[in-house]
């Protein structure tokens, strides 16, 4: 372990910088972790003052420097003095900061990267036409396509949901044609690995069906028969503790009650809707399969409340704590 965590600031016209500073202030007394905030120093210093956090922020000079809270900007403060919501300059900066944080992780300079929210539409308008999401960007940066998104969080009774996604940012109408045995099998494998990384005593995985009632034996669609069941059987033969396909309207309830350690969902909202119902404020996005740890708060830029000082840092705190836990478990 290096003892360093990196946080890319994301879209600075959203709540990313605010929840970042509030979160590291809340975590300051937990241990001696050092934080490298990758983003605009002027924005951070001004916000630190406005929020009365009084964090001892310092410009980054090297990993041997004394102190705990550091800032670095690979763009050398090129943001204009007046920045507007989702502007091209802000969007391009958020991608540059994401890249810098990922590259530092690949060089093993950081134990993990936590990414604040970005605005995908503004990034595309800013010139990154192929940008799909931070998960996909970091996967390409790391030279791997064997990644999956996992969302995890707990309710007020400390009951956990952990949901890995077989498909992510695609239209609903495209899911049946883009859903493959290979993607489902990969999600099962990575979900099982995540349970081990978390130090769980078992890794029992439930796989959701795509169609209502898991297809009712083909009455509501045949993807369960042609695609999902073969993937589950292959995973079982490989030694994974996995069941499915199970009906999407009940499987998350049983997982929350502890019958399963993780659920593989077939598409984005199938997995995120129950997760956010259970852990809206504390959910975390974890990219499985990267050669480094990457977590993120499970919310967007929240332009509607940005700049008001009222953003809830709970999800960012959870993302930081998960990164610390994973780094400790894999040292």
Buried (B, 14 or more C-beta within 10 A) or exposed (E): EBEBBBBBBBBBBBBBBBBBBBBBBBBBEEEEBBBBBBBBBBBBBEBBEEBEBEBEBBEBEEBEEEEBBBBBBBBEEEBEEEBEBBBEBBBBBBBBBBBBBBBBBBEEBBBBBBBBBBBBEBBBBBEBEEBBBBBBBBBBBBEEEEBBBBBBBBEEEEBBBBBBBBBBEBEEEEBBEBBEBEBBBBBBBBBBBBBEBBEBEEBBBBBBBBBEBBBEEEEBBBBBBEBBBBBBEBBEEEEBBBBBBBBBEEBBEEBBEEEBBBBBBBBBEBBBBBBBEBBBBBBBBBBBBBEBBBBBBBBBBBBEBBBEEEBBBBBBBBBBBBBBBBBEEEE
